[in-house]
Amino acid sequence: MNNSEITLTNEVERGSTIQFLLSELKPKGKWLTPFNIISIPIILLGLALIVIRFAKGLGSVTNLSQEVPWGLWIGFDVVTGVAFAGGAYVLTFMVYILNMKKYHSIVRITVLNGFLAYVFYAGALLLDLGRPWNVINPIIGNNFGTSSVLFLVAWHFLLYMIAQLIEFSPAIAEWIGAKRAYKILSGMTIAAVIFGITLSTLHQSGLGALYLMAKDKIHPLWYSEFIPVLFFVSSIFAGLSMVIFEGSITHKVFSDQISEKDHHAQNGIIHGLSKICAGTMFAYLGLQLLVFIHGKHWDLINTPMGYWYLLEKIGFVALPMTLFFISYRKNNVILIRIAAILTMLGIILNRLNVTVIGFRWDSPVRYVPSWMEIVVTLAVIFTEIWIFRWVVNRMPVLRESPIWTKNVK
């Protein structure tokens, strides 16, 4: 084959790839679904509010102040959302490092969920910055402090998103039929997994470390020098509970893409994850008890905030932990899913108690998120779900990989 023929072949391949990508942008399935009817107006309203926020500043859409500069967008979108994305580093560690092949079928969708979560929550972080253009400063080396926890978190976010993209990239190569790229990217997976796990253990705790300097602002029942450790441990069962919850939904919504073998393996996977959740929650509850005893806050229990504290620890940690134990022994999948939902509610409650509810709890004027902050948060979540659905419907995330991947070495 001469040079002109090779050039012509490459042009044809590029043209067909572009046509393929354009065809994939077209919507698939029904438009008038309950989810679409609810989510589209919220997304459009959220986009309008985001434009107002960047045009007129934070005060135009939020109830933030000099006393409470971080609110719902940090407490829920970032701090809580990153905990739920923890399933990605836990699953990849189990499959690629511990060689637990039982969970291999859910690795891709878990990594996809984690990657999208980080991308969108990094975007939510931009919304909360008074001068969002300065977010590039840690990267370009302009006016930043290397000893700052925020500097570490910024770099961890960036590098972990890159690591997750590499972990997921073989699915993209399979989607577009790039055999050579698939071979290269598959060879990078283990290195990306190890790098990503290392980063995750750091920034999960790093988010908790952000609040170490707020000792006088956070309620004593939630403040501790062990917040980083508690955030890290809780991210394990938070992430796996999200995997159980999200996996139960995706296996129904995208059931046509899942092989019969993976359908049968689903209950066994959920059963195994429940055991891990129960164990880590037991360790977490023990740590919380030690922190409470060490802090000597017995006098605060018989107060309204004390009752709220007990509700979190008993109702949303001890109770779901017990349900996980019982459901594992009885192999009750429905009970496992109930425990996962309670656990997720408990994580939301804990993170908001640290970042919003228990923050400046004694202030005469309390921060309450505006309706616009809530709408923007919902818009971010719904947009993430839209993109998640688009990817799963087109790429080999749940369905089997193409046959040609078995011959690529």
Backbone torsions as a table, in degrees:
resi	resn	phi	psi	omega
1	MET	NA	123.4	-178.7
2	ASN	-80.8	176.8	-174.4
3	ASN	-63.7	-38.6	-179.6
4	SER	-65.5	-36.0	178.6
5	GLU	-69.6	-39.6	178.1
6	ILE	-63.3	-43.3	179.1
7	THR	-62.3	-43.6	179.3
8	LEU	-62.9	-41.0	179.0
9	THR	-62.8	-43.5	179.9
10	ASN	-63.9	-39.7	179.1
11	GLU	-65.5	-39.6	177.9
12	VAL	-63.5	-42.5	179.8
13	GLU	-64.4	-42.1	178.4
14	ARG	-63.9	-42.1	178.7
15	GLY	-62.5	-42.8	179.3
16	SER	-67.7	-34.6	177.8
17	THR	-65.2	-42.5	179.5
18	ILE	-64.6	-42.8	178.0
19	GLN	-62.1	-39.2	178.8
20	PHE	-63.2	-46.0	-179.1
21	LEU	-64.4	-39.7	178.5
22	LEU	-65.2	-38.4	178.4
23	SER	-67.6	-30.9	-179.6
24	GLU	-74.3	-17.6	178.3
25	LEU	-74.8	-16.8	180.0
26	LYS	-69.3	142.2	-179.7
27	PRO	-66.4	149.6	176.7
28	LYS	-122.1	142.8	177.6
29	GLY	85.3	-170.2	-176.4
30	LYS	-79.4	146.5	177.6
31	TRP	-92.1	-38.8	-175.8
32	LEU	-85.3	70.4	175.1
33	THR	-107.3	156.2	179.7
34	PRO	-55.2	-40.4	-179.6
35	PHE	-64.0	-44.1	-179.9
36	ASN	-64.5	-41.7	-178.9
37	ILE	-62.5	-36.4	-179.6
38	ILE	-80.2	-43.9	-170.8
39	SER	-77.2	-37.4	-174.9
40	ILE	-60.5	-49.2	177.7
41	PRO	-60.4	-38.1	-179.6
42	ILE	-66.9	-40.7	178.8
43	ILE	-64.0	-44.1	180.0
44	LEU	-64.2	-43.1	177.4
45	LEU	-64.5	-41.1	178.3
46	GLY	-61.3	-41.8	177.8
47	LEU	-62.3	-40.3	178.3
48	ALA	-64.0	-41.0	179.0
49	LEU	-67.6	-34.9	177.7
50	ILE	-65.6	-40.2	176.7
51	VAL	-61.2	-43.4	178.3
52	ILE	-63.3	-41.7	179.9
53	ARG	-58.7	-45.5	-178.3
54	PHE	-76.0	-25.4	-179.7
55	ALA	-81.0	-38.6	-172.8
56	LYS	-116.5	-3.8	177.7
57	GLY	99.5	171.2	-177.1
58	LEU	-61.7	-37.3	-176.0
59	GLY	-64.7	-17.5	-177.6
60	SER	-76.0	-22.0	-177.2
61	VAL	-129.4	-9.4	-176.3
62	THR	-120.1	166.4	173.7
63	ASN	-104.3	24.3	178.6
64	LEU	-72.2	158.1	-178.9
65	SER	-146.8	179.4	176.7
66	GLN	-64.4	-31.8	-179.8
67	GLU	-76.6	-35.1	179.4
68	VAL	-126.3	83.3	-176.7
69	PRO	-80.2	-18.4	178.9
70	TRP	-114.7	130.2	-178.5
71	GLY	-130.7	-133.4	-174.0
72	LEU	-62.4	-39.1	-176.1
73	TRP	-65.6	-29.1	175.5
74	ILE	-88.5	-48.4	-174.6
75	GLY	-63.1	-40.4	-178.3
76	PHE	-99.8	-57.0	-174.5
77	ASP	-59.8	-42.3	-174.3
78	VAL	-96.1	-64.0	-172.3
79	VAL	-64.6	-45.6	179.2
80	THR	-73.6	-43.9	-177.9
81	GLY	-61.4	-39.5	179.5
82	VAL	-66.0	-35.3	176.4
83	ALA	-61.7	-43.1	178.7
84	PHE	-67.3	-26.0	178.2
85	ALA	-79.9	-2.1	-178.2
86	GLY	-65.1	-15.7	179.2
87	GLY	-60.8	-27.1	-178.0
88	ALA	-64.9	-49.3	-177.7
89	TYR	-72.4	-30.6	178.4
90	VAL	-69.2	-46.0	-178.8
91	LEU	-66.3	-42.3	179.6
92	THR	-65.7	-34.9	176.0
93	PHE	-64.6	-42.7	-179.0
94	MET	-65.6	-41.2	-174.1
95	VAL	-83.0	-49.4	-172.1
96	TYR	-88.3	-27.8	-178.7
97	ILE	-98.5	-47.7	179.8
98	LEU	-86.7	-5.8	176.9
99	ASN	59.6	40.6	178.0
100	MET	-90.3	82.1	-172.8
101	LYS	-63.0	-17.5	179.6
102	LYS	-55.4	-32.0	-174.3
103	TYR	-100.7	8.5	-175.3
104	HIS	-62.1	-34.3	-175.5
105	SER	-65.7	-19.9	-178.1
106	ILE	-107.6	5.5	-177.6
107	VAL	-66.0	-48.0	-175.2
108	ARG	-61.7	-45.6	-177.8
109	ILE	-69.3	-30.3	176.9
110	THR	-70.6	-41.7	177.6
111	VAL	-65.4	-41.1	177.0
112	LEU	-59.8	-46.6	179.4
113	ASN	-60.7	-42.8	178.9
114	GLY	-65.5	-42.1	-179.5
115	PHE	-63.6	-48.1	179.5
116	LEU	-63.1	-38.1	178.7
117	ALA	-60.2	-45.9	-179.2
118	TYR	-65.7	-40.9	179.9
119	VAL	-62.1	-47.1	-176.4
120	PHE	-74.6	-33.4	179.8
121	TYR	-76.4	-26.9	170.8
122	ALA	-66.7	-37.0	174.8
123	GLY	-65.2	-39.4	177.3
124	ALA	-64.4	-32.8	176.7
125	LEU	-62.7	-37.5	177.6
126	LEU	-61.5	-36.2	-179.2
127	LEU	-62.2	-31.1	-173.0
128	ASP	-90.3	-5.6	179.7
129	LEU	-85.9	129.4	178.9
130	GLY	-61.1	-35.8	177.0
131	ARG	-125.0	80.2	-172.1
132	PRO	-60.2	-24.4	179.4
133	TRP	-66.5	-18.2	179.1
134	ASN	-78.0	-2.7	-179.6
135	VAL	-63.5	-21.0	-179.3
136	ILE	-79.5	-12.9	-175.3
137	ASN	-56.9	-44.3	178.0
138	PRO	-61.9	-26.2	-177.0
139	ILE	-81.8	-41.9	-176.9
140	ILE	-91.1	-3.6	176.7
141	GLY	78.4	36.9	-176.8
142	ASN	-116.0	111.8	174.5
143	ASN	54.1	59.6	175.2
144	PHE	-134.5	159.3	177.9
145	GLY	-107.0	118.9	-177.7
146	THR	-68.6	-15.6	178.1
147	SER	-89.7	-1.8	-178.5
148	SER	-77.9	139.5	175.9
149	VAL	-64.8	-36.1	178.8
150	LEU	-62.0	-35.5	176.8
151	PHE	-61.9	-44.5	179.0
152	LEU	-65.4	-43.6	-179.7
153	VAL	-63.1	-40.4	179.5
154	ALA	-60.3	-46.6	-179.9
155	TRP	-69.5	-37.3	177.6
156	HIS	-62.2	-43.7	178.9
157	PHE	-59.1	-50.0	-176.8
158	LEU	-61.6	-50.5	-176.2
159	LEU	-67.9	-35.8	-179.4
160	TYR	-71.1	-35.0	175.8
161	MET	-63.7	-38.2	176.9
162	ILE	-65.8	-42.4	179.0
163	ALA	-62.3	-42.6	179.1
164	GLN	-67.4	-36.0	177.2
165	LEU	-63.3	-39.8	177.3
166	ILE	-66.4	-40.0	179.1
167	GLU	-62.0	-36.5	-177.6
168	PHE	-88.7	-17.1	-171.9
169	SER	-59.2	-29.7	175.4
170	PRO	-57.6	-32.8	177.5
171	ALA	-66.4	-37.0	177.7
172	ILE	-66.5	-41.8	178.6
173	ALA	-63.4	-38.8	176.8
174	GLU	-65.1	-37.9	-178.2
175	TRP	-62.1	-43.9	-177.3
176	ILE	-93.8	-0.9	177.8
177	GLY	74.0	28.2	-179.9
178	ALA	-87.4	90.7	-174.1
179	LYS	-66.9	-41.3	-179.2
180	ARG	-66.9	-44.1	178.1
181	ALA	-62.9	-38.2	178.5
182	TYR	-59.6	-43.2	-179.3
183	LYS	-62.0	-43.7	-179.1
184	ILE	-68.2	-46.9	-176.7
185	LEU	-67.7	-36.2	177.4
186	SER	-63.2	-34.8	178.8
187	GLY	-70.6	-18.1	-179.3
188	MET	-92.2	-6.0	-171.4
189	THR	-61.2	-49.7	-176.3
190	ILE	-61.2	-44.3	179.6
191	ALA	-62.1	-41.4	179.0
192	ALA	-65.5	-37.0	179.1
193	VAL	-64.2	-48.5	-179.4
194	ILE	-61.6	-44.4	178.6
195	PHE	-62.7	-43.7	-178.7
196	GLY	-65.6	-40.5	179.2
197	ILE	-63.2	-42.6	178.8
198	THR	-60.3	-45.3	180.0
199	LEU	-64.8	-39.2	-177.2
200	SER	-63.5	-44.0	179.9
201	THR	-62.5	-26.3	-179.7
202	LEU	-82.3	-49.3	-173.2
203	HIS	-80.8	-22.3	172.9
204	GLN	-61.8	-43.1	176.8
205	SER	-76.7	-29.9	179.9
206	GLY	-62.1	-35.2	177.3
207	LEU	-63.1	-37.2	175.9
208	GLY	-68.9	-35.1	-179.2
209	ALA	-65.5	-22.1	177.3
210	LEU	-58.6	-27.8	-174.4
211	TYR	-98.2	4.1	178.2
212	LEU	-66.0	-29.4	-178.5
213	MET	-82.2	-0.8	-177.5
214	ALA	-105.9	36.7	-176.0
215	LYS	-56.7	-40.1	-176.8
216	ASP	-81.6	-4.5	-176.1
217	LYS	-107.8	-26.4	-178.0
218	ILE	-94.1	140.5	179.1
219	HIS	-56.3	137.4	-176.6
220	PRO	-55.3	-28.4	-179.5
221	LEU	-69.8	-20.2	-179.4
222	TRP	-111.6	-16.8	178.3
223	TYR	-85.8	137.8	175.1
224	SER	-162.4	151.8	174.9
225	GLU	-69.0	-7.4	179.1
226	PHE	-99.6	13.4	177.9
227	ILE	-53.3	-43.7	179.2
228	PRO	-57.8	-42.4	-179.5
229	VAL	-66.7	-42.8	-179.5
230	LEU	-64.9	-38.9	177.5
231	PHE	-64.0	-41.4	-179.2
232	PHE	-66.1	-49.1	-178.2
233	VAL	-63.0	-42.8	-178.5
234	SER	-68.5	-24.9	178.8
235	SER	-66.7	-23.4	-180.0
236	ILE	-67.7	-55.8	-178.1
237	PHE	-77.5	-21.9	174.1
238	ALA	-66.5	-46.4	179.8
239	GLY	-64.9	-41.8	-179.2
240	LEU	-71.2	-33.1	175.5
241	SER	-65.1	-38.8	175.4
242	MET	-64.3	-37.7	177.4
243	VAL	-62.1	-43.6	178.9
244	ILE	-63.5	-47.2	-178.3
245	PHE	-65.7	-51.9	-178.2
246	GLU	-67.1	-36.7	178.9
247	GLY	-65.6	-36.2	178.8
248	SER	-64.9	-36.4	179.5
249	ILE	-74.4	-48.1	-176.3
250	THR	-64.0	-31.7	179.7
251	HIS	-70.7	-18.5	174.3
252	LYS	-91.6	-44.7	-177.5
253	VAL	-67.8	-40.9	-177.0
254	PHE	-111.4	35.8	-176.2
255	SER	-61.3	-28.2	-178.5
256	ASP	-70.8	-15.2	-179.3
257	GLN	-95.1	-9.2	-173.9
258	ILE	-97.4	134.0	179.9
259	SER	-69.7	160.5	180.0
260	GLU	-62.6	-35.8	179.2
261	LYS	-62.0	-45.4	180.0
262	ASP	-69.8	-32.2	175.3
263	HIS	-59.9	-46.0	-179.2
264	HIS	-68.4	-29.3	-176.8
265	ALA	-81.2	-12.9	-173.7
266	GLN	-58.8	-48.2	-179.0
267	ASN	-63.2	-37.4	178.0
268	GLY	-65.5	-37.7	178.1
269	ILE	-64.9	-47.8	179.1
270	ILE	-61.0	-39.4	179.0
271	HIS	-61.0	-44.0	179.4
272	GLY	-67.2	-40.1	179.5
273	LEU	-65.7	-33.3	179.2
274	SER	-63.6	-35.5	178.7
275	LYS	-65.0	-42.0	179.1
276	ILE	-66.4	-41.9	178.3
277	CYS	-59.5	-45.4	-179.2
278	ALA	-60.4	-44.3	-178.8
279	GLY	-65.3	-46.3	-179.0
280	THR	-69.4	-33.2	177.5
281	MET	-69.0	-34.0	176.4
282	PHE	-63.9	-43.6	178.2
283	ALA	-64.8	-41.1	-179.5
284	TYR	-64.4	-43.5	179.4
285	LEU	-64.1	-37.8	176.4
286	GLY	-63.6	-42.0	177.3
287	LEU	-63.3	-42.0	179.1
288	GLN	-62.7	-38.8	178.2
289	LEU	-64.6	-43.0	178.0
290	LEU	-63.2	-41.5	178.6
291	VAL	-63.3	-41.6	179.7
292	PHE	-64.5	-45.6	179.7
293	ILE	-63.9	-42.9	179.6
294	HIS	-63.4	-35.0	-178.7
295	GLY	-77.6	-17.4	177.9
296	LYS	56.1	53.8	-177.8
297	HIS	-108.2	35.5	-178.3
298	TRP	-60.2	-33.4	-176.9
299	ASP	-69.5	-17.8	-177.6
300	LEU	-88.0	-10.4	-177.0
301	ILE	-66.9	-39.4	-178.0
302	ASN	-87.0	51.3	177.0
303	THR	-137.9	164.8	178.1
304	PRO	-55.6	-42.2	178.4
305	MET	-69.3	-29.4	176.9
306	GLY	-67.1	-41.0	176.8
307	TYR	-64.6	-38.0	177.6
308	TRP	-64.1	-39.2	177.7
309	TYR	-62.9	-44.8	179.5
310	LEU	-65.2	-36.8	177.7
311	LEU	-60.6	-43.3	179.4
312	GLU	-63.3	-49.1	-173.0
313	LYS	-74.5	-36.9	-177.9
314	ILE	-87.4	-49.7	-174.5
315	GLY	-74.4	-29.0	-173.7
316	PHE	-123.5	8.7	171.5
317	VAL	-127.7	-60.5	-177.5
318	ALA	-64.5	-42.8	-178.5
319	LEU	-65.2	-53.0	178.4
320	PRO	-64.3	-31.7	175.6
321	MET	-60.3	-45.0	178.3
322	THR	-63.2	-41.5	178.6
323	LEU	-63.6	-38.5	177.2
324	PHE	-62.4	-43.3	178.8
325	PHE	-62.4	-48.2	-178.1
326	ILE	-64.8	-45.5	-178.2
327	SER	-65.4	-31.9	177.6
328	TYR	-67.7	-44.1	-178.5
329	ARG	-67.6	-35.6	-178.2
330	LYS	-95.5	-3.5	-179.4
331	ASN	55.6	45.8	-178.0
332	ASN	-99.8	102.2	-175.6
333	VAL	-66.8	-38.8	-179.9
334	ILE	-61.5	-42.1	178.7
335	LEU	-65.5	-35.5	177.4
336	ILE	-62.2	-43.8	-179.6
337	ARG	-66.3	-37.0	176.3
338	ILE	-64.1	-43.5	178.4
339	ALA	-62.5	-38.4	179.6
340	ALA	-64.4	-41.7	179.4
341	ILE	-65.3	-44.2	177.7
342	LEU	-61.9	-39.1	178.9
343	THR	-63.7	-43.2	178.5
344	MET	-62.8	-41.2	176.1
345	LEU	-62.5	-38.0	178.3
346	GLY	-65.0	-38.5	178.2
347	ILE	-66.8	-43.5	177.2
348	ILE	-58.9	-45.2	-179.2
349	LEU	-63.4	-44.3	-179.1
350	ASN	-63.1	-47.9	-178.0
351	ARG	-65.6	-38.4	178.6
352	LEU	-71.9	-31.2	176.3
353	ASN	-63.6	-37.8	179.7
354	VAL	-74.9	-42.3	-169.0
355	THR	-96.8	-25.1	-174.7
356	VAL	-128.3	-61.4	-172.5
357	ILE	-66.8	-47.4	-179.5
358	GLY	-88.1	2.2	-179.9
359	PHE	-91.2	121.6	-175.3
360	ARG	54.3	44.4	-178.4
361	TRP	-64.5	-23.3	-177.7
362	ASP	-95.9	7.0	-179.5
363	SER	-73.0	140.5	179.3
364	PRO	-64.9	-28.5	177.7
365	VAL	-115.3	109.9	-176.1
366	ARG	-88.8	147.3	175.5
367	TYR	-79.1	129.0	173.9
368	VAL	-129.7	124.9	-177.7
369	PRO	-58.0	141.2	175.3
370	SER	-75.3	162.5	179.1
371	TRP	-63.0	-28.3	179.6
372	MET	-70.4	-36.4	175.4
373	GLU	-62.6	-40.5	180.0
374	ILE	-66.9	-41.9	179.7
375	VAL	-63.2	-43.7	179.0
376	VAL	-62.4	-40.7	177.6
377	THR	-61.4	-45.7	177.7
378	LEU	-63.5	-38.0	179.2
379	ALA	-63.6	-39.8	178.0
380	VAL	-63.4	-45.2	-179.5
381	ILE	-64.7	-45.8	-179.1
382	PHE	-64.9	-38.7	177.8
383	THR	-64.2	-40.1	176.7
384	GLU	-61.2	-41.9	179.4
385	ILE	-64.8	-39.8	178.1
386	TRP	-59.3	-47.0	-179.2
387	ILE	-68.3	-39.5	176.4
388	PHE	-57.3	-46.3	179.6
389	ARG	-64.3	-40.7	179.7
390	TRP	-61.6	-44.3	-178.9
391	VAL	-66.7	-46.7	-177.2
392	VAL	-63.4	-35.4	179.9
393	ASN	-71.0	-15.6	-174.7
394	ARG	-118.7	-33.9	-176.1
395	MET	-100.8	156.4	178.3
396	PRO	-74.6	72.9	179.6
397	VAL	-93.7	-50.2	177.3
398	LEU	-100.1	-34.6	-179.1
399	ARG	-79.3	168.1	-178.0
400	GLU	-65.6	148.9	176.4
401	SER	-69.1	155.7	177.5
402	PRO	-58.0	152.3	-177.2
403	ILE	-60.2	-35.1	-175.9
404	TRP	-63.2	-20.5	-179.9
405	THR	-66.1	-24.7	179.6
406	LYS	-72.1	-20.1	-179.1
407	ASN	-99.1	-4.5	178.8
408	VAL	-87.9	119.2	-178.7
409	LYS	-127.2	NA	NA
